[in-house]
């Protein structure tokens, strides 16, 4: 899940890791697909707030090395590898 952050130019990403205890990250076209670590929250989800420029951006979560689209977002795009990227619209 993503939502526009409280601070202008930021986006908050959140995902339930379903019991995963390894590394959780988010990556997207705004940073050249470099995985950004996410921090475990009290509710067991992982979250990160990142600076993202306005526009339409594709992204994926990385759970223990596996790249997955955001399970809470229906706005997706097919990437060059034939799999799906989630799409965030940042205004």
Buried (B, 14 or more C-beta within 10 A) or exposed (E): BBEBBEEEEBBBBBBBBEEBEEBBBBBBBBBEBEBBEBEEEEEEBBBBBBEBEEEEBBBBBBBEEEBEBBEEBEEBEEBEEEEBBBBBEBE
